[in-house]
């Protein structure tokens, strides 16, 4: 069925068109999922060009495997998982870090009144200032909800290393937010 003349297409129509190698369906599919996949990748990298490269590499993987999608779950979730694996491959191939065995440290709780001053954009800006591996582990654990075992497997590191990077990220974020005046005991935040 051609994709001309309709404004809205079902996911099934888009997938079927892509599997048939219909360029219009592939473009619409790409345009539909690209913005959200780019946002996901931008959480882990500081460079937009790198994030776009990762997303495009991921979409190649998506289009190669799209014929296997069985509509038993969310299409966006399936695409997100494949793009994430491309991102993990990218970081794994470009890893410049040492493996450390460190016991997990317990961080202090963030004061409740400090949370009232946080804005998502402020926090994400500070997260992007973290060292690359600490940033990636923090985003996977705190934002995406992955466990240390899943992070370790995806990044090809040990669980202890994942915990160490998370602890490092939390300490650095706490210091950055304290310096900016967001945390208790720091100077009042200028409005």
C-alpha positions in Angstrom: 0.0 0.0 0.0 1.6 3.3 -1.0 2.1 6.0 1.7 0.8 8.9 -0.4 -2.5 10.6 0.4 -2.7 9.9 4.2 -1.7 12.1 7.0 -1.5 9.5 9.8 0.0 6.1 9.5 -0.2 3.2 12.0 3.0 1.8 13.3 2.2 -1.4 11.4 1.9 0.5 8.1 5.2 2.3 8.8 7.0 -1.0 9.7 5.6 -2.8 6.7 6.7 0.0 4.4 10.2 0.0 5.8 10.5 -3.8 5.5 9.4 -3.4 1.8 12.3 -0.9 1.5 9.9 2.0 0.7 12.1 5.1 1.0 9.2 7.3 2.0 8.2 5.0 4.8 11.8 4.8 6.0 12.1 8.6 6.0 8.8 9.0 7.9 9.9 6.3 10.4 13.2 8.1 10.9 11.6 11.5 11.3 9.2 10.1 13.8 11.7 8.6 16.2 14.8 10.7 15.5 14.1 13.6 17.9 13.5 11.4 21.0 16.5 9.1 20.2 18.7 12.2 19.8 17.6 13.5 23.2 18.4 10.1 24.7 21.9 10.2 23.2 22.5 13.8 24.2 22.1 12.8 27.8 25.2 10.7 27.5 27.5 12.7 25.3 28.5 16.3 25.3 28.9 16.6 21.5 25.8 16.8 19.3 27.7 15.5 16.2 28.7 12.4 18.1 25.1 11.9 19.3 23.8 12.3 15.7 26.4 9.7 14.5 25.3 7.3 17.2 21.7 7.8 16.4 22.3 7.3 12.7 24.4 4.1 13.3 21.6 2.9 15.5 18.9 3.5 12.8 21.0 1.4 10.4 20.7 -1.4 13.0 17.0 -0.7 13.4 16.3 -0.9 9.7 18.3 -4.1 9.3 16.3 -5.7 12.1 12.9 -4.1 11.6 11.6 -7.3 9.9 12.0 -9.1 13.3 9.8 -6.7 15.2 6.6 -8.7 16.2 4.5 -5.9 17.7 4.5 -7.6 21.1 5.7 -4.4 22.9 6.3 -0.7 22.3 7.9 0.1 18.9 9.5 3.1 20.4 10.9 1.0 23.3 12.3 -1.5 20.8 13.9 1.3 18.7 15.3 2.9 21.9 16.9 -0.4 23.0 18.6 -0.8 19.6 19.8 2.8 19.6 21.0 2.4 23.2 23.0 -0.7 22.1 24.6 1.4 19.3 25.5 4.0 21.9 27.0 1.4 24.2 29.0 0.0 21.3 30.3 3.5 20.5 31.4 4.1 24.1 32.9 0.7 24.5 35.0 1.1 21.3 36.1 4.5 22.4 36.7 3.7 26.1 39.7 5.3 27.6 39.3 4.4 31.3 40.8 2.0 33.8 38.9 -0.7 35.6 38.7 -0.2 39.3 37.4 -2.5 42.1 35.8 -0.2 44.6 33.2 -0.9 47.3 30.1 1.1 46.9 30.0 4.2 49.2 26.8 5.5 50.6 26.0 9.1 49.8 24.3 11.5 52.1 20.7 12.4 51.4 20.0 15.6 49.5 18.2 18.1 51.8 14.5 18.4 51.0 14.6 22.2 50.8 17.4 22.0 48.2 15.1 20.1 45.8 12.7 23.0 45.6 15.4 25.0 43.8 16.2 22.4 41.1 15.2 22.7 37.6 15.7 19.8 35.2 17.7 21.9 32.8 20.1 23.0 35.5 20.7 19.5 36.7 21.2 18.1 33.1 23.6 21.0 32.4 25.7 20.0 35.4 25.5 16.3 34.5 27.0 17.1 31.1 30.0 18.5 32.9 30.8 15.2 34.5 33.7 13.0 33.2 32.3 10.9 30.3 32.1 7.5 32.0 30.7 8.9 35.2 28.1 10.8 33.2 27.1 7.7 31.3 26.8 5.5 34.4 24.9 8.2 36.2 22.4 8.7 33.4 21.9 5.0 33.0 21.4 4.4 36.7 19.6 7.6 37.9 17.7 8.7 34.7 17.1 5.5 32.7 16.7 3.2 35.7 19.2 0.5 34.8 20.7 -1.7 37.5 24.5 -1.9 38.1 24.4 -5.4 36.6 22.8 -4.2 33.4 25.1 -1.2 33.2 28.2 -3.5 33.7 27.0 -5.8 31.0 26.2 -3.1 28.5 29.4 -1.1 29.1 31.6 -4.1 29.5 32.8 -3.1 33.0 32.4 -4.7 36.4 29.5 -3.9 38.7 32.1 -2.5 41.2 33.3 -0.1 38.5 29.8 0.9 37.7 29.1 1.6 41.4 32.4 3.6 41.6 31.5 5.8 38.6 28.0 6.4 40.1 29.5 7.4 43.4 32.1 9.7 41.7 29.3 11.3 39.7 27.2 11.9 42.8 30.1 13.5 44.7 31.0 15.7 41.8 27.3 16.7 41.2 26.9 17.5 44.9 30.0 19.7 44.8 28.9 21.4 41.5 25.4 22.1 42.9 26.8 23.3 46.2 29.1 25.7 44.4 26.1 27.0 42.4 24.1 27.5 45.6 21.6 24.8 45.2 22.6 22.7 48.2 22.1 23.3 51.9 25.0 25.1 53.6 25.9 27.0 50.4 25.3 30.6 49.7 21.8 31.7 48.8 21.0 31.2 45.1 20.7 34.5 43.3 17.3 34.9 41.6 
